[in-house]
Amino acid sequence: MKSRKILDQGAFRDFSYDCQQTISDSRWALTGEAGRFADPLYSPGGDRIALHNTLITDCILTNDPRQLRTKTRVYEVLMRALYQAYVPSYAVSYEVLGDQECFTVKYAWELAVYFTFFVFPFINELFTDLRFAASYLREFAKLGELNRSLQQYITDYYRWKKLRYDPPNGPQFFDFMELGGLRSTERLFYQVGLTAVEGATVLAQESVKLTEFARYIVAHIGAAVSI
Ligand SMILES: Cc1cc2nc3c(=O)[nH]c(=O)nc-3n(C[C@H](O)[C@H](O)[C@H](O)COP(=O)(O)OP(=O)(O)OC[C@H]3O[C@@H](n4cnc5c(N)ncnc54)[C@H](O)[C@@H]3O)c2cc1C
């Protein structure tokens, strides 16, 4: 709106925040923005509230103090890990959203991670199953490193590309499901009713597939740069 005069503007800079503790065996908990806030994009707010309220409700229903102590300890680690997993998407690679190709690989990767590590355990009610938590957190920690590196790699490619190429003239139509790594994780929606052991097995298999998907993205970028 070039001919319009700007009357006022406002923005939050560095609005995101973490929290030292959001749940306690003294029977208090913080949920939603009272605890942690990452970013409005991709709707993480609603997701995190759903996840955290599930864990909080489970603690409310736990009467045994020893069990409650264990649960609050594990759930705090879990909630912090789930929050921190989002951060590289915003802090490292936000700028690539303006480029269709970079956005596509970034978003497809993030969706694949989301389906595997957020949706799959949630629809199987595994987040409140302590037998599942250890294997989940182990796989999640490995993924964290991979995710941060990949997000940086995509950002580096975007910066390289921006200096050399003009944006395309028209829209380029693209089906996200053409990416095999993402298509495969979508099938997890139909794996419901799994036990903790079955869920852990599926998660380990899917982690291998996610690593393959990351390799695919790296190969795609490598090929584009070396043409
Ligand atoms: C610009 C923006 C866009 C977003 N888009 C999305 C999205 O698309 N999808 C998504 O899932 N999430 C989104 N979010 C995040 C989502 O809005 C929040 O995660 C969610 O609203 C947090 O809910 P809440 O109940 O914790 O806090 P709030 O919704 O902030 O509710 C807190 C309430 O407490 C009241 N309050 C505060 N202090 C007091 C007091 N002392 N006494 C009484 N009442 C008090 C406030 O008035 C408020 O009504 C977005 C956030 C922002 C800022």
Ligand as a Chemical Component Dictionary entry (heavy atoms), coordinates in Angstrom:
data_LIG
# 
_chem_comp.id                   LIG 
_chem_comp.type                 NON-POLYMER 
_chem_comp.pdbx_formal_charge   0 
_chem_comp.three_letter_code    LIG 
# 
loop_
_chem_comp_atom.comp_id 
_chem_comp_atom.atom_id 
_chem_comp_atom.alt_atom_id 
_chem_comp_atom.type_symbol 
_chem_comp_atom.charge 
_chem_comp_atom.model_Cartn_x 
_chem_comp_atom.model_Cartn_y 
_chem_comp_atom.model_Cartn_z 
_chem_comp_atom.pdbx_ordinal 
LIG C1  C1  C 0 -0.260 -12.861 17.602 1  
LIG C2  C2  C 0 -0.492 -14.262 18.152 2  
LIG C3  C3  C 0 -1.040 -15.225 17.318 3  
LIG C4  C4  C 0 -1.240 -16.519 17.778 4  
LIG N1  N1  N 0 -1.745 -17.480 16.946 5  
LIG C5  C5  C 0 -1.956 -18.707 17.400 6  
LIG C6  C6  C 0 -2.537 -19.731 16.564 7  
LIG O1  O1  O 0 -2.832 -19.489 15.402 8  
LIG N2  N2  N 0 -2.732 -20.948 17.083 9  
LIG C7  C7  C 0 -2.381 -21.240 18.374 10 
LIG O2  O2  O 0 -2.563 -22.392 18.808 11 
LIG N3  N3  N 0 -1.832 -20.319 19.185 12 
LIG C8  C8  C 0 -1.640 -19.079 18.730 13 
LIG N4  N4  N 0 -1.100 -18.138 19.562 14 
LIG C9  C9  C 0 -0.773 -18.510 20.928 15 
LIG C10 C10 C 0 -2.056 -18.627 21.744 16 
LIG O3  O3  O 0 -2.782 -17.436 21.573 17 
LIG C11 C11 C 0 -1.657 -18.797 23.175 18 
LIG O4  O4  O 0 -0.825 -19.918 23.297 19 
LIG C12 C12 C 0 -2.904 -19.006 24.050 20 
LIG O5  O5  O 0 -3.865 -18.009 23.845 21 
LIG C13 C13 C 0 -2.462 -18.971 25.481 22 
LIG O6  O6  O 0 -3.579 -19.194 26.266 23 
LIG P1  P1  P 0 -3.527 -18.841 27.785 24 
LIG O7  O7  O 0 -4.861 -19.215 28.338 25 
LIG O8  O8  O 0 -2.321 -19.437 28.401 26 
LIG O9  O9  O 0 -3.279 -17.273 27.863 27 
LIG P2  P2  P 0 -4.228 -16.087 27.375 28 
LIG O10 O10 O 0 -5.023 -16.501 26.171 29 
LIG O11 O11 O 0 -3.344 -14.897 27.269 30 
LIG O12 O12 O 0 -5.236 -15.959 28.581 31 
LIG C14 C14 C 0 -4.849 -15.387 29.805 32 
LIG C15 C15 C 0 -6.041 -14.628 30.320 33 
LIG O13 O13 O 0 -5.782 -14.194 31.661 34 
LIG C16 C16 C 0 -6.236 -12.873 31.798 35 
LIG N5  N5  N 0 -5.491 -12.276 32.923 36 
LIG C17 C17 C 0 -4.210 -11.869 32.977 37 
LIG N6  N6  N 0 -3.907 -11.411 34.197 38 
LIG C18 C18 C 0 -5.004 -11.539 34.951 39 
LIG C19 C19 C 0 -5.309 -11.237 36.314 40 
LIG N7  N7  N 0 -4.403 -10.726 37.132 41 
LIG N8  N8  N 0 -6.551 -11.513 36.743 42 
LIG C20 C20 C 0 -7.485 -12.049 35.926 43 
LIG N9  N9  N 0 -7.251 -12.350 34.619 44 
LIG C21 C21 C 0 -6.028 -12.105 34.155 45 
LIG C22 C22 C 0 -5.948 -12.206 30.471 46 
LIG O14 O14 O 0 -6.756 -11.077 30.287 47 
LIG C23 C23 C 0 -6.325 -13.344 29.506 48 
LIG O15 O15 O 0 -7.674 -13.350 29.149 49 
LIG C24 C24 C 0 -0.893 -16.838 19.120 50 
LIG C25 C25 C 0 -0.363 -15.843 19.961 51 
LIG C26 C26 C 0 -0.167 -14.575 19.487 52 
LIG C27 C27 C 0 0.376  -13.535 20.422 53 
# 
loop_
_chem_comp_bond.comp_id 
_chem_comp_bond.atom_id_1 
_chem_comp_bond.atom_id_2 
_chem_comp_bond.value_order 
_chem_comp_bond.pdbx_ordinal 
LIG C1  C2  SING 1  
LIG C2  C3  SING 2  
LIG C2  C26 DOUB 3  
LIG C3  C4  DOUB 4  
LIG C4  N1  SING 5  
LIG C4  C24 SING 6  
LIG N1  C5  DOUB 7  
LIG C5  C6  SING 8  
LIG C5  C8  SING 9  
LIG C6  O1  DOUB 10 
LIG C6  N2  SING 11 
LIG N2  C7  SING 12 
LIG C7  O2  DOUB 13 
LIG C7  N3  SING 14 
LIG N3  C8  DOUB 15 
LIG C8  N4  SING 16 
LIG N4  C9  SING 17 
LIG N4  C24 SING 18 
LIG C9  C10 SING 19 
LIG C10 O3  SING 20 
LIG C10 C11 SING 21 
LIG C11 O4  SING 22 
LIG C11 C12 SING 23 
LIG C12 O5  SING 24 
LIG C12 C13 SING 25 
LIG C13 O6  SING 26 
LIG O6  P1  SING 27 
LIG P1  O7  DOUB 28 
LIG P1  O8  SING 29 
LIG P1  O9  SING 30 
LIG O9  P2  SING 31 
LIG P2  O10 DOUB 32 
LIG P2  O11 SING 33 
LIG P2  O12 SING 34 
LIG O12 C14 SING 35 
LIG C14 C15 SING 36 
LIG C15 O13 SING 37 
LIG C15 C23 SING 38 
LIG O13 C16 SING 39 
LIG C16 N5  SING 40 
LIG C16 C22 SING 41 
LIG N5  C17 SING 42 
LIG N5  C21 SING 43 
LIG C17 N6  DOUB 44 
LIG N6  C18 SING 45 
LIG C18 C19 SING 46 
LIG C18 C21 DOUB 47 
LIG C19 N7  SING 48 
LIG C19 N8  DOUB 49 
LIG N8  C20 SING 50 
LIG C20 N9  DOUB 51 
LIG N9  C21 SING 52 
LIG C22 O14 SING 53 
LIG C22 C23 SING 54 
LIG C23 O15 SING 55 
LIG C24 C25 DOUB 56 
LIG C25 C26 SING 57 
LIG C26 C27 SING 58 
# 
